[in-house]
Amino acid sequence: MDYSIRDIKLAENGERRVEWAIEHMQVLKLLRTLYKSNKAFRGIKIGCCLHITTETANLIINLKEAGADVFLCASNPLSTQDDVAAYLVKYKKVPVFGRHGDDKKAYYQNIKNVMSIKPHLVVDDGCDLISSLHKNSHFTENLIGATEETTTGVIRLRSLAKKGMLKFPVIAVNDADTKHLFDNRYGTGQSTVDGILRATNILLSGKVAVVCGYGWCGKGIAKRLSGMGARVIITEVDPVKALEAVMDGYYVLPIAEASKVGDIFITSTGDTQVIGIAHIKKMKDGVILANAGHFNVEIDIASLEKSAKKRKIRECLDEYTLPTGKKVYLLGEGRLVNLTCAEGHPSCVMDMSFANQFLSLEYLKNHPRLKPDVYNVPSDIDTKVAKMKLKTMGISIDKLTHQQKQYLTSWETGT
Ligand SMILES: NC(=O)c1ccc[n+]([C@@H]2O[C@H](COP(=O)([O-])OP(=O)(O)OC[C@H]3O[C@@H](n4cnc5c(N)ncnc54)[C@H](O)[C@@H]3O)[C@@H](O)[C@H]2O)c1
């Protein structure tokens, strides 16, 4: 946390960008006003491991203004926006651990710094902070519970719970409808395209784009690429998702086949080794590889590093020349392309994800005796976030009449 003295200019830049973001986060802004006076989090220490972006800064400010002591570390070394970190340290007095480009050692030291505050509540994105707390249980003596932001984190948590090893309750914020239906789909969809374009400035129109995984993120990415004129191929392992992709109008192929025809490849599976070196060897000269899944394990980068000569072409764009002379281009070191090559999700969509985070943390604080398990976001929170979002967008909807309510809960159908 060495931003405070040397980075005043950086902090001022961060301030303007954080203020711009909150104008597109009207639900969070409303919650900030509502909770500022009641100080619902007074006396509560919150340890957060999140992408250090303008949207995260606004969540942190909400928690701080509601009375919490908040400590932040980066959930990915390449997504940290240093101006945002500097702003939080300098103007909001939030201890922030993480600089853009930190190495592995610094990354885990940052997590350790946040763990050492012995938090009452934890917010995680990808489960690195929570799993570190499991390995260092002396830091959990105050812990009431945690929330998890992303699909990969929830998978890791469910695995801990299944083995009976989960030590505290965690709310799977990712699984709220007002989170994954919007953040994963529209947020990842748009910002992945943004990341590809910022890193390469290529024309998408007419390109063959291969999207690996047709889950929430994959659906969004495919739709946006297709909207920009790319011809999209989906690869899947789940027959239902594959069928859905076909019915949505995409080509579906195994990766071994898709490798031969794609111009751009984007993984979004949460899985490992989805694109292996054997696939890369089959690819055309000049293809672009990117990953939108949480960890940089979806493309076999280690084998690429071993078997090819590497050259940095421009920011976020590395060229690999294989022994055959064929070149492939990797974006953002194979880390989340939307966060490393662009700024991550638009604020408007993070508004709902972080409103869920804020209200789930309040729920945990008010329910200190939950057993260790993975919990869904309570449905009334999910509904509340949807209602608030619609309201802030100026959209009204209909209400069921008494007669309709009765009809919809009756076994008798009218003729
Ligand atoms: N980039 C971002 O900002 C961002 C945002 C949200 C989630 N994520 C991450 O993106 C990943 C996907 O999240 P999601 O919500 O779409 O998950 P999801 O579970 O909805 O979808 C994943 C899909 O990948 C498929 N899949 C698994 N292994 C595969 C393989 N070998 N080949 C092809 N398909 C395969 C699964 O069948 C599934 O349909 C996770 O790691 C998640 O944490 C990233």
The ligand as a Gaussian input file, in Angstrom:
#p B3LYP/6-31G(d) Opt

LIG

0 1
 N      -14.538000     -12.295000     -17.721000
 C      -15.354000     -11.962000     -16.754000
 O      -15.473000     -10.800000     -16.369000
 C      -16.193000     -13.021000     -16.127000
 C      -17.453000     -12.709000     -15.601000
 C      -18.219000     -13.750000     -15.058000
 C      -17.697000     -15.039000     -15.021000
 N      -16.439000     -15.280000     -15.502000
 C      -15.828000     -16.608000     -15.512000
 O      -16.096000     -17.198000     -16.792000
 C      -16.150000     -18.623000     -16.686000
 C      -17.489000     -19.125000     -17.227000
 O      -18.532000     -18.599000     -16.431000
 P      -20.079000     -18.870000     -16.805000
 O      -20.876000     -18.121000     -15.790000
 O      -20.322000     -18.681000     -18.252000
 O      -20.142000     -20.440000     -16.454000
 P      -21.239000     -21.505000     -16.953000
 O      -21.143000     -22.639000     -16.019000
 O      -22.557000     -20.828000     -17.164000
 O      -20.697000     -21.923000     -18.394000
 C      -19.528000     -22.638000     -18.629000
 C      -19.796000     -23.511000     -19.870000
 O      -18.575000     -24.078000     -20.318000
 C      -18.839000     -25.403000     -20.737000
 N      -17.582000     -26.168000     -20.735000
 C      -16.909000     -26.717000     -19.679000
 N      -15.790000     -27.335000     -20.109000
 C      -15.752000     -27.177000     -21.457000
 C      -14.846000     -27.572000     -22.481000
 N      -13.752000     -28.293000     -22.183000
 N      -15.122000     -27.223000     -23.761000
 C      -16.225000     -26.514000     -24.078000
 N      -17.132000     -26.103000     -23.154000
 C      -16.888000     -26.425000     -21.868000
 C      -19.863000     -25.911000     -19.725000
 O      -20.567000     -27.027000     -20.244000
 C      -20.745000     -24.690000     -19.565000
 O      -21.812000     -24.662000     -20.484000
 C      -15.911000     -18.909000     -15.193000
 O      -14.540000     -19.113000     -14.990000
 C      -16.352000     -17.606000     -14.511000
 O      -15.795000     -17.447000     -13.232000
 C      -15.695000     -14.312000     -16.084000

